[in-house]
Amino acid sequence: MEPVLSIQNISKSYGSVQALKNVSFDVPAGSVFGVLGPNGSGKTTMLGIILDILIADGGTYSWFGGMQKDAARKQIGSLLETPNFYHYMSAIDNLEITAAIRQAGLEDRERVLQLVGLTERKTSKFQTYSLGMKQRLAIGAALLGRPKVLVLDEPTNGLDPAGIAEIRSLIKTLNKEGITIIIASHLLDEIEKVCTHVAILKKGTLLLDGPVDDVLRSEDQLEVRAADMQELQRILQSMDGITKIRLADNTLQLACAPGIEPEHVNSFCSGKGIVLSHLLLRKKSLESKFMELTS
């Protein structure tokens, strides 16, 4: 299936600071795609470029297989900053203004209010809304006109746990409706819980991209020691399923492929005449994997 968005070698600098460095990735149709990285990694710059707010210094991108930009923009809803509504007006009246700006029909207001769960509060003034409700209304405004893609920059930023849960649930609901969603976030937990695919940026450089389960898969780590450490390292280099060996503090740290258990390593070493004096399995969290990638 053709990707919704294809990015090829995008670069962008601000003076001497290079915000993006030849970044390339595809966003599959129907995915919830996370652009993940610490603050300053280039996430917001990337969203600005693909929404025609910023101009890239180099590289190209295309929506929907090369659709003309004006036509493609009508298929994209976005929320890049704090919701900008009139505090003294109701949700339904605020959406009337947004619908006029977006040239969407007024009848679409009821549909998006239903989607974001605000129908019962549609006549309440915006100033009476919780932060989570305000964010849901902003997403509703971005959904006017039935876009095929929704682009969100840090959609849970500043929300309390209840608000975060509301937005995560809404994102999953919208995705089930067939909307492709692109989210920029510095929160690993957010990406892990709602996204199907991810691209990880660090200081403008793409580190990894692909399905979340592949990119963020945590690797268990084995620690081993023996009387003859040089011989132990030599024989382990010939063992299938050991993907990385690192020596630290007179201990070998082994990254293992899925299915490789401590007993397999112990048996392999024993068969080669090596008796292990230390064998320990350390579970590696997704957080430590992310910190290792971006630190």
N, C-alpha and C positions, 0 to 999 in steps of 0.2 A: 504494500500500500504506500502511495506517495506521501511523504511527510507534509504536515501542515506548514512547517517553517524549516527552511534550510539556510544555515549560516556558513559562509565560506571565508575564512581568513580575515575576519573583522579586526581592524586595529583602530585605536583612538588615543590621542595624546592631549594633555592639557599642559602646554609649555614643555617643561622637562620631565613631566610625570606621564608615563605611558599607562593609561588606564586599561587598555585591552591590547593584547599582543597576538595577532594572527589566530583568533579563536574560531573554531569550526565545530558545529554539531547540528544534528537534525532533531526536530520535535515530531514524534509520531502522532498521527491523527488519533484522537480519542484518549490521549494520555493525560496524566497530571504530571507536568514536567517541572521539576525544581531546579532553579539556578542557585546553587548553594556556595557560600563562601563567607569569610569574615568581613567585617566592615572595611571598605576600601579595596575590595577585591575586583570591582568592576561590574557588579551585578546591575546596579541602577543605570549605569552608562549603557550597558548592553540593551536593557529594556528601552531606554530612550532612543537608541539607534533603530531598533526594529519597529518602533512606533513613529518614526520620522520626526521625532522631536530634536534629535541630535544627528549630525552628519558624520559618518565614519571617515577616517583618514585613508583607509584602504579596506579592500575586501568587498564582498557582496552578500546580500541575503534575498530570499524570495519567499513569498507567501503563496500557499495553495498551488504549487507547481509552476509559478511564474505569472500569476495573475497581476494585472496592472495595479499599481499601488493605490490609486483612488478607489478602485473597486474592492481591493483587499481590505482597505481600512474600514469599509462599511461592514465587514464581517468580523471585526475585532472590537471587543469591549475592553476597557482598561481602567485601572485604578492605581495611580502612581504616587499619590500624596494624600494628605489629610482631607477627608470629605468636605466639600465646600457647599454647604446648604444654608438657607436662611433659618436662623434659630427660631423665629417667631411664627414660621409657617409650618403647616402639617406635612407629613410625608407625601401625601397624594398631591398637594399643591407644589411642593418642591420638585416632584417628578414631572409635573406639567411643564415647568421651566426647562428641565433637562431634556424632556422629550422634544420640545420646540427647538432647542439648540441642536439636537442630534437628528432632527427631522424624522422622528419616530411618531407613530400614531398615539393619540391620547389613550386609546383603548388598551394599549400595551402596559399601562401603569398597573392595572389590576393583576395582570399575569405575573409581572415581576414581583409585586408585593406578596403574592401567593408563594412564589418560588423562594423568597427569602424569609418567609414566615412572619410578615408584618401586616397582614390583612386586618387583624383585629385592632391594630394601633395606627391605621392609615390616617386617621383624622387627628391624631395627637401631635402636638407641636414638637418639632425636632429637638428643642432644648430639654424636653422631658425624657428623651431616650437615654438608655445606658450606652456606654462606649461600644459594646458589642452590637447593639441595635443600630447605632449610627453607622458602624462599618457594614452591617448587612444592608442598610438602605443604600449606601454608596455602591455596593456590589450590585444591588438591584438597578441602580441608575446605569451602571455599565452594561447591564443586560438588556436595556431598552433597544428595540430593533432586532432582537433575536440573533446576536452574533454567534458565530461558530467557534470563536476563540475568546477566552477571557485572560487578560494579562494583569497580574497583581504583584505589587511591590510591597513586601513585608506586610501581608494582610492581617497578621495578628499582633503587630507591634503596639505596645502600650496597653494591651487588653489584659484583664484579670483572667484567672483560669477558666471561669464560666464563659467569658467572651471568646477565649481561644477555642474552647470546645464547640461553641456555636459556629464559628467560622470554619473549623475543620469539618464539621458535619455538613455544613452548607456546600463546601467545595466538593465533597464526595457525592452529594445529591445532584449538584449541577453536572458533574462528570457523568453520572448515570443517565442524565438527560441527553448525553451525546456531545457536550461541550468540551473541547480541548482547553486545558487550563495551564498557564505558564505562571509559576510563582518564583519570585526572588526572595530568598531568606538567608539569614545567618544562623538560623536555628536548626540544628541537625534533627532534633526531635520532631519538628514540624514536617520536614521533608520525609523522614522515615515513616510517619504516620499517615500522610495523605498522598504522597507522590508515587507514581509508577516508574518514572525515569528521572535521572538527575545528571546535571553537569556541575562539576566542582571547579570553582575558580580560586586562584590565589594570586594576588597582585597582578591581575589582568591576564594571567596565563591559565589555560585550561589544563587541569591535572588529569581528570577522568570524566567520562560520560558513558551513559548506558542505563539499562534497567537498574533500579534501586538495589534489588537483591544481589546483583552482580557487583556493582560499584562499591556498595557499603557493606558487603559481606565481611563479617568479623572473622579473623583467622585465630584459631586457638594456637597457643604457643607452648612448646615443650622445652623444658630446661633439662639438660643432661650433663653429667660429669663422669669421668673415669680416671684411673691412675695415669694412663697415657693419653693426654688430651689431643696430642697431634695425631695419634693413630685413630682415636675416636672420630675426629673431624674428617680424616681421610676416608674412613669406611662409610661414614654417613653421607658423604658426597656421592656415593654410588647407590644410595638407596632411593628407589622410586617413591615419589610422593613427598619428598622433602624439597620444598620450593625455595627455602632460604636458610642459610646458616650464619649465625653471628656470634662471635666470641666476646664475652663481657664478664669481667670479674671471675676469670677462670671457669666460666660456665658457657656451654654452647646453648644458644637460643635457637630453636628450630621452628620455622613456619612450615606447616604441613598442609597438604591437599586434603579436601574433605574425605573422610573415611579412614584416615591414618590415626590410629589410637596409640596410647603409650605402650600397650602390650606388643604392638607390631614393632615399634622401635626397639624395645627390650629384647624381643625374640631375634630380630635382625642382628643386633650387636652381639648377643650371646652366640649366635651361629658363626660369627666372625672371630670368636675368642675374646671378646671384650666384655668385661663385667662392669656394669654401671654402678657407681657409688651414689648417684643422685639422679632421680627421675621425677619431674614435677610437671603437671599440666596447669597452665595458666590460661583462664578464659579471658579473651580479649573483647572488650566492649566496642560497640559502634562508635561511642564517643572517643575512645582512645585511637581508633582507626582514623577518625576525622581529624583529630588533633595531630596525629602523625603526618597526615597528608598536608595540613595547612600551616603547621608550625614552622 
